[in-house]
């Protein structure tokens, strides 16, 4: 369970995240949704202290994350990065096994875990193990990124627009894979995206952010039925409008 | 050629000892310093600034300045120590700069990812930043290794044996085979080191075992060799204390040092170590500190550059007496005696010009000076002799040029310059058909060749001093000039000429 309590980040005079409070229940996936610059990534990074909060606190299963040394905290939380993230000088095996290695797992346990994870993210272990990141497609790289985040069996996962840079088909496949993996493992997750469809498809709950503030939180259904303002209404409505538009075009047989 | 190649093992060993150890120390200093500089912002500018300043000091000066510095600290002031310190300092900048640039240039996405997966600062450095910066750091190391191999040839004037011994002695004695052997050997060594480092880096980056193992074993063998050859003399102890004979970097000095060495061995049975091609004041400083036991200097040089006297009209015996008294009293250096000849600064011209202009004395030159170009060695225009020549004769040359003493004679013979500040015993004066002008107004002080010995030798090995006394008064100017000519024109080695001299007495 993750609890954000009046979490605030200031850079000089600029307030990037403003007194944000939020509760993520065990096994739940909460999406932080908003346009770029709204503070959603900063919020995510304050959870594992890649960014130190200016004010407020983060509780992980009731304990303040500030009480642990940073590196120990981060070894307990899986993190999937937006773009690169995989280390180019390491093989797939080495990339996935980083956190278990830092935790001094036995070589045997690490080997079994890597094979298990490669299978989980639907990649062929024998074929992939010794490859380097630059020999992989974007989709494969991000599957490895997810595998790496899960390597040390974390109960919490943070994802920063993990599928944002992928083509739509690959993104769709990865979203489905991820959805399956999450329900299989039951991890608690915070997922940052600006992709509304992705938010609606993956999120148990969605938190809409704007200018560092929490605008509204709720299930996709709640937001759709009961948007607090026009901003949320427009935002949530967009995928539906687009879907209808596409449907109409196809229904008419020929585009106008 | 074959006698030059016979020197290769000793010179190459010296060169390998210098370059490999300097690069190891340079890397050991620069990489950690570079890492710290990327962590502590203000340090970056300071560190790079200091390294940059060291780099702008001309390399020869950087090495030479170590001699008086070390002498002041009362440690070994000539030989391996000053050379290794200078070379190490010089090697730092490329490695340091590339370490800073390499680490600063790592994509922040990777360092954030490193933190994100739970690495400590140290793990982040070792597992992510250094591996990713490695190609850049290695490029710096390669630059450095080529620089250091080249600069190590300049260790010769501070008394460290290197391939520079070929080059300095070869240029002076007009032995271009020696110069070539030295240059080619240095170039090959630079290529070898560069190739090894490159093979190592590529092998590591591409995870190829074989080239890494091969490069590592060659490097390990080289370091083992350097280490063993460096340590062995230290372990031998000084049971058989060798007499250390020095020489400055010109033909006459090479011959005289060989004569001194041969004489000492013949009379006392003691072994000698020759340290040749030393810088002019380096030799005196080394004698004073006891790193050198004996060498030949010139009374006028000591008079002007050590005792800081103005050029005078005092006669030979007065200057000699003054030098002897003051060196013993204030410097702990002893004059054994004068060898019997003067090697003075003299103005030399092409004999054809001298005849055409009807010259004999320097004062005859006054009306013609405005049409003539004057060439002097590096120190000449800063010396009291030049001032005194100006004062006594008022010579106003059309132009004056500073050049290497080894090239000066060739330059006047070819007509690039018209008058040079020659050394009066130089064999090339006769060989290149040059004529000396008489110093009729006594502007240049006497330059008697004198045997100087250290206080240590005087106290601990008086039998050596006795052996040296035999040489006093045995070499006149004609004899010296003839011996110089044998080396400069006939291509004999200084040792051969010295052996002939000792055998003939």
Interface residues (C-beta under 8 A of the other chain):
Chain A: X48 X50 X70 X71 X72 X73 X74 X75 X76 X79 X81 X83 X84 X85 X86 X87 X88 X89 X98 X99 X102 X103 X148 X152
Chain B: X107 X109 X110 X112 X113 X114 X115 X116 X117 X118 X119 X120 X123 X127 X128 X131 X132 X205
